[in-house]
Amino acid sequence: MVRDPLQFTAAPFDGAVDPASFFCGATQEEALARLEWLVGQRQRCGLVVAGEGLGKSHLAAMAVRRLGGLGAEVALLSLRGLPEGEWLDMLLGRLPLDPASRAEPIRSWLKLENRLRENTLMERPTVLVFDDLDAAPADARDGIAWLATASEPRFASTLVVGTCTPAGLASVPEAIRQRAAVRIEIEPWSAADVAEYVAQGLARVGVDPEAFTPAAVATLGRFSGGAPRLACRLAHLAAVAAAGEGLERVEAATVERAWRELAPDCGSEYDDVAAAGSPAQETRRHPAPQVRAVRRLWG
């Protein structure tokens, strides 16, 4: 069968934190189901723990959409890199306060408490999602711990969800670790998840799902170790390379060449995948038997 060369009108694997490009593997679906359970059971606190590159920030963005569909008022705030004293005003900016409430000459804490009380009286759950809680400034950690553990009735329908890495779990306030009703751990994708992710990404931009051969998909899963960020970057490079060379499909050799370009820059997310004992660990320790020596893609 003669195939036309690959052509893409849009990037099938752009890696953007966008619900439209979110792939819900088995571990992500389980995590979202547990977050829904927290809301339904009127729990006060939950933790999402995932290594670098396993998609906790993307999951947090998807949780805003999923939990909002259940009638909750959801606000997402990334705490990484925030300076001291700014987190509360930024959180208020993500809540749908009316103009009169925003303009009130009262402290920011009181504005937040008033909003939480209003939602409680209206029997509307409030979900505050704090991404990178382990990288938060000290005042944010203290304030969020108080929100998660306060026993006043105005906080009865408020759920605090924090995300962190396993290495950063010790930096999460002890009160939150003890109060969390569940600790949701995100695992790497399975081989089947990787295959479905590739097929979904290609179908989303109108490309034949068989544009990646089964061997290419298997190679992608092996080299990424099931880490979503790494799988996305590797799939993107392989697709660009195949299209640039006028190939009909992405073969395993193309994925291998893309891996050669990507491997020196994988960074901490690759270290976390390797530390978890994934197949990528063997690739790093014994590169010669796993990857053939091939010419560079660029340069």
N, C-alpha and C positions, 0 to 999 in steps of 0.2 A: 504493500500500500504506500503510495506516494503522499507525503505530507508537505504542507506549506511550511516555510520557515516560521519560527516562533515570532509573534508580534504582540506587544502589550500596549494597550491604550491607557492603562493605569497600572500602578505598582500593586501586584497581588500580595506582597509581603512587606508593607511599609513600616510595620512596627509601631504605628501611632497609637497612643492611648485613646482609642476611640471605640465606643460600643459597636460600631458598624464592622470593625475589623477584628472584634474579639472572638477568639475561638474557645469554646467551652469544652475542655477535655473532661475526663471523668473526675479528676481531682478538683477542677474549678467548679464543676456542677455540685459536687459534694460540699465544697466550701460555701457556695451561695445558698444551698439548702440549709446549712447550719446557721447562716446569718438570718435567713427567713425564720427559722425556729426561734432564734433569740428574740426577734421582734414579736412573733406570735405568743411567746411565753412571757413577754414583758420582763425580760432579763435586763440587767443594768450594764453588763460589761462583757466583752469578748475580745480575744486576741487572734490575729492571723500571723502565723510565723512561716517565713519562706526565705530560702537562700537568695542571694543576688541573682537576678536573671530568671527567676521562676515565676514572675508575673504578678507579684502582690499589688503593685501600683495599678496595673491594668485591671486586676480583679476588684480593687477598691472602686475604680471608676464604674465598672459594670454593676457593682453592688448599689451605687447611687440610683441607677436606672431600675434595677430589679426591686429594691426595697421601696422606692418611690411609687412603683406600680401597685404596691400593697397598701398605699394610702399613707405611708410614713413621710414625714418631712425630713429630708436627708441633706446633710452638708458634708462636703469632703474638703479636708485641709491637709496639704503636704507640709510637714514640719522641718524637712531637711533644709538647712541653710538659713532658717529664720533667725533674725536677731532677737535678743531679749526684749520683751515688752510689746511685741507686735502681733502675737498669735491671736489674742482675743478679738482685736478689732478686725483682723482678717477673717476670723470665724463669723463674726457678726455680718460681714459683707457677703457671706455666702448663704445667709438665712434670709428668707423673703419678708423682711420687716417693711411695714408701710412707711411712707415718708415722715409722718408725724412721729412715729416711734424712733426713727433714726435721728431725728432732729432734737429729741428730748435732751435737755441739759443735765443728764444724769450719768453716773459712772457706767462704763461698758459692762461690768459684771451685772449691774442691776438690769440693764437692757436685756442681757442674755437670760437672766432669771425670769424676767417678765415674759419673755417669749416662751420659755419652757413651761412656765405656769399656765400660760394661755393654751398651749397645745395639750397639756394634761387635762385642763377643764373641758376641752373640746374632744377628749378621748382620741387624740391624734398622736401616734408615736413620733418621737423625735430621735433620729439616728445621727450621731456625730462620728464621722469616720476620720481618724487621724493617721495619715500615712507616714511612715518612717518615725514612729513614736520613739524609737531608740536613739534617734538623732535630734530630738527636740531640745530646745534650750531649757534651762532649769526651771524658769518660771512657768513654762508651758507644761512640763511634766507635773509640777505641783498642782497646777490648776486643773489639769485633766484628771489627775488622781482624785481630786476633791469632787469633780463632777460625777465620777464613776462610783464613788462610795458614799456621797451625801445621802442621808436618810430622810430629808425633808419631803413632804408630800408633793411639792412642785416638781421634783425630779422623778416621780414615780413612773412616768412613761418615757424616760430618756435612756437611750442605749448608747454607750460609748464603745466604739470599736477601734482598736489600735493595730497597726501592722508593724512588724519588726523582723529582723533577721535572727537566726539562731544565735549568732555571735553577739548580737546586741540585746538579747533578751534580758541579760543582767542589768542593762541600763533602764529598762522599763520599771517604773515605780513598783515597789513590792506590793502596795495596796491594790494595784491593778492586777498583778499576777495572781494574787490570792483571791480577788473578787471575781475574776473572769469565769463565767459559767462554762465556757468551752475554750479550748485552745486549738485553733484550726491550723493544721500543718499542711502546706502545699507541697506536693511531691512532683518530681519531673514527669513529663508526659511518657506514656507507653508508646511502643512502636505503632500500635493502632491509632493512637492519638495523633502522632506525627503525620501518618498517612492521611488521616481525615483533615488535619490542618492544611496540608498542601492542597488537597482536592478542593476544600472550601475556599481557600485563597484564590485558586485559579478560576473556579466557577464564579466567584464574586466579580471578576473583571472580564468575564465572558471568554475565557480560554479553556480549551479542552482539558478536563481533569487528568487525562493521560499524558499531558505534556511532560510530566516527570515520569520516567520509567520506574517500575517497581524497584529495580536495583538502585536507582538514584534516591528514592525515598528511604530505602533501607540504609544507604550510606549516610544520608542526612540525619537519620535518627541515631545512628551509631556515633557519628562525630559530635553531634550536639549533646548527647547524653540525655535527651529529653528536656533540656532547658529551653523554655519558649523563646527567650530573647536571642539565644545563640542559634536556635533552629530558624528563627525569622531572618537573622542577618545572613546566615549561610544560604538559605533558600533564595533570598533576594540577590545575593552575589552570583549564585549559580544561574538564576533566570536571566540576569543581565548579561552574563558571559555567553550563555547559549544564544540569546537573541542577537547579541553583537557579532557573533561568529556565523550567524545565519543557519544555525542548526534547527532540525525539525523537532527535536525533543531534548530535554535535559537528561543526560546520561550520568552514570555513576562517576565516570572520569571527570566530568565537568564539576560535580560536587567536590571531588577530591582536589581539583585545582583551586576551587574557591576556598576550600579549607586551608590550603597552603598559604593563601593570601591573608586569611582571617586569623589563623592560629597565633601569630606573634602578638596580636592586639586583643586577644579574648578577654584579658583582664580578670577581675575578681570573680565574675560570674562563672568563668570556666574553672577557677580554683575551687569554688563551692561545689560545682557538679562533680569534679574529680574527687573531692574529699568525701562525697556521699557514696563513693564506690561504684559510680556508673561506668559504662563501657568507655566513656571518654577518658577515664583515668588511665586505662591501658594504652589508649592512643597517645597520651602524653608521655608515659614512661617508655613505651616501645614504639616510636614513630615509624621506624623502618619497615617492620612486618605489616603495618596497618595501611600505610599510604605509599603508593608508588612514587618514585621521583619523576616529576613531570615539569614541563616548561611553565614559567610564570604567566599569569593571565595578562598582566599589564606591565609595561616598562621593559 
